């Protein structure tokens, strides 16, 4: 593995470990753990309360890409378990996206495009 690849994987690992911030920061501003939605993962009703309306594009595309695991939680009940589930979901997403990019690159290179 080259030095660049090591830095790249290190950066990806840091990003994966920081994913719980999307849950922790809104919880702090909502008055304690368990409050508020993850950053950017708002329901139309929540968005309407926040900004006063729901954009048409948001309304029409809401629910198009549901998470395969509700709230990224693998049946954990404790806060620590939920954070680990959230990190695990991030790692799974990174691995799946990386494999897709790798496969597309291999196919593209093989066909000389």
N, C-alpha and C positions, 0 to 999 in steps of 0.2 A: 504494500500500500504506500502510495506516495505521500509526501508531506502535505500537499494540498488536500488529498483525500482524507487524511487524518483530521485536518482542520475542519473540513466540510462535515464529517461525521460528528465531530465534537460540537460544532454549532447546531446541528440537528438535535443532538442529545440535550443540549441546553434548552432549546426551544421546547422540546417534549416535556422537560422537567418544569418549565415555566407555565405550562398550560393551565394549572389550577388557579393562576392569578385571575383568569376570566371568571372564576367562581368566587374567589376570596375577596377581590376588590369590590364587586357589587354588594356582597354580604356585609362588608364593613360600612358601606354608605347606606345600607338598608337597616342598619341597627343590629348587627350580630350575625353569626353564622346561620345559614339556612334561609336568608332573606334575599329576594331578588333573583332575576334570571341571569344566566351567564351572559357576559358582554356580547351583544350582537345577536343573541338568540331569542329575541322577543316575539311573543305572540302578537297578533294584530291588536287585541284589546290593550295589552301593555303599552304598545307603541302609541296607541291613541291617547292613553293617559299621559304619556311622556311628552308628546309633541303636539297633541290636539287633533291629529288626523292620521289616517292610514293612506299612504301613497297607493295609487291604483296598481302599479307594478308589484308592489309588495303584497297587496291583497290577492292579486291573480296568481302569483308564484308561491305564496305561502303553502307549505305542506308538500311541495314538489319533490324535495329531497329529504325525506324523514330519516332520522338516525336509526340504524338497525337495532340499537340498544337504547331503550328509553332513558333519557337524561344521562347517557354515557355511564350508566351505573350497572355493575355486574352483581346486583342483589346485595350490595353492601349496606349496612345500617348505620355504622359509625361515621363520623366526619372523616377520620383517617382512611377508612375503607372507601368512602366516596371519592376522596382525593386520589387514592391509588387507582380506582376504577377510571377516573378521568384521565390520569396519566397513561394508563394502559390503553385507553381508547385512542389517545393521541399517538402513541407508539404504533398501534395497529394501523391507524390512518397513514402514518408516515411510511410504514412498510408496504402497504398496498399501493400507495401513490408511487413510491420508488420502484416497485416491481412493474407497474404499468409503464412508467417512463422508460425503464430498462428494456422491456419487451418492444415497445414502439421504436426505440432507438435501434435495437437489433434488427427488427424487420426492415426499417428504413435503410440501414447500412447494407443489409444483405441484398436489397433490391436496387442499390446504387442510386437512391434518390436524394 
